[in-house]
């Protein structure tokens, strides 16, 4: 079930006979013209820019971005490698998505 929100309110849409929970597999099916997929923008940005995929139902897109979560055991005794990666991710994703372009908005 897809929960969609748009100008006319909310809608729930049941998927078709094909289904998978793997983003790369869904993308492959969409590239082959075998259905409509709902994927994160980072999965489809290149294909949208190249014209291989078309954005559908744009009026129903969520206004908030999906969060990127980092999970680690504790801030205490955090290894330098994990601390460096955490700091990199915070810096890299603090602003606009690097895969998003004005052409996709």
N, C-alpha and C positions, 0 to 999 in steps of 0.2 A: 504494500500500500504506500502510495506517495501522498504526503500531506502537502497540498499546495495552497498558498495564500496569494490573493490578487485583489484587484480593485473591486471585484464583485463578492469578496469574502473568501472563506475557506472551502476547499474541496478535497475529497479523498478519492484517489484513482487507483484501481486495482491493476496490477501488471498483467502481462500476457503469458503465454505458455512457456516461454523461455525465461530462465532465471538463473542468476549467479550472484554471489556476494564478492567476487573478485573484480576489482576495478579494471585491471588489464584485460580480462576476458570480456567484460562488458564493452570496453572500448573496441576490441577486435570485432565483436558482433556488430556494433554500430558502424564501423568502417566498412563492413561487408554489406551494409544495408539491411540488416536483419532485425532492426528494431530501434526503439527510442530508449536512450539511457539518461539517467540522472547521475552525473559524476561531478566531482570537485573540479574547479576550473583548471587546476594544475594538470589534471589528466588530459584535458581536451584543448588547452590553449593553443598548442602548436597546430593541431588539426583545424581549429576554427580559423586561425590566421592563414593557413594554407588553402582554405576553402574545401577541405575534405569532409568536414562536418558542418552542419548548420545549427544555429541556436534556435530552439523551439520553445514556445511557452515562456518567453522572456518576461511577460507581464506577471508571471507567477513566481519569479525568483525571490529568494529570501533576501531581505535587506541587510541582514547581519552575516558576517563571514563565519565559517566553521572554525573553531579554535584549533590551534596546534598545541598539544599538551606534551610536556616532557615529564617523565616519571623517574624518580631516582630515590634511593633508600632514605637519605637524610642529608640535611645541609651540614651537619656536623661530620667532620672527617671526610668531606667530599674530595675525591681524588682530583688532582690538577687537570687530568684529561676530561673528566666529566664537567668540572667547573668551566674549562675553556669552551667545550662544546655548548654548554648551557648559555654562556655569555655570547657566543657566536650566534646561536639561534635567536636570542633576544634582540641582538643588534640587527640581524638579517631580516627578521619579520616584524620589527616594530613599526615600519612604515607600510606603504602600499605593497601588495603582493608582487614579487619580482617577475612572475610569469604573466601578470595581467598588463594589458596595454589598453590605451584609450579606445582602440579599435574594437576591443571585446566588450566594453562597457555599454 
